[in-house]
Amino acid sequence: MRQFEIEPADPVNVEFCDFLSEYAVDPDPHTPLDPKVGIAVQSIWKDGSMDALLERQSEFYLMDSAP
């Protein structure tokens, strides 16, 4: 979103974007993710700005977690 200067439609998602950008995953596999990570991802995914971002999906690579 930031790369394409697309701002979230919901102001709460601006804070969630900042949170996720600064979040560091603990390398210890026994340390769970902060529950706020899931909340932030769900909220940003549902944001109205996602349509604008996905219109440009051919311009970026979104890595998946498939093995």
C-alpha positions in Angstrom: 0.0 0.0 0.0 2.7 2.4 0.9 4.8 1.6 -2.1 1.9 2.8 -4.3 0.9 5.6 -1.9 -2.5 4.1 -1.3 -3.9 5.1 2.1 -6.3 2.9 4.0 -9.9 4.1 3.9 -10.4 3.4 7.6 -8.1 5.4 9.8 -7.8 2.5 12.2 -6.0 0.6 9.4 -3.3 3.4 9.2 -2.4 2.4 12.8 -2.6 -1.3 11.9 -0.3 -0.7 8.9 2.2 1.0 11.2 2.0 -1.9 13.7 2.6 -4.6 11.1 5.4 -2.6 9.5 7.2 -2.5 12.9 6.3 -5.9 14.1 9.1 -8.4 14.5 8.4 -12.1 14.6 10.2 -13.9 17.5 12.5 -16.5 16.0 11.6 -19.0 18.8 8.9 -21.2 17.2 7.3 -21.6 20.6 6.5 -17.9 20.9 3.1 -17.2 19.5 2.3 -14.2 17.3 0.7 -11.3 19.0 -3.1 -11.7 18.5 -3.2 -8.2 17.2 -1.4 -9.4 14.1 -4.4 -11.4 13.0 -6.8 -8.6 13.8 -4.7 -6.1 11.9 -4.4 -8.4 8.8 -8.1 -9.1 8.7 -9.0 -5.4 9.1 -6.6 -4.3 6.4 -7.7 -7.0 4.1 -11.4 -5.8 4.4 -10.4 -2.1 4.0 -11.9 -0.3 1.0 -8.5 0.6 -0.3 -7.8 -3.1 -1.1 -9.6 -2.8 -4.4 -7.2 0.0 -5.5 -4.2 -2.0 -4.4 -5.4 -5.2 -6.1 -5.9 -3.3 -9.4 -2.1 -3.0 -9.3 -1.4 -6.6 -8.4 0.6 -7.3 -11.5 3.1 -4.7 -10.3 4.2 -6.5 -7.1 4.8 -10.1 -5.8 2.9 -11.2 -2.8 4.7 -14.3 -1.4 2.5 -17.1 -0.2 3.2 -19.6 2.5 2.6 -22.7 0.4 5.4 -25.3 0.9 
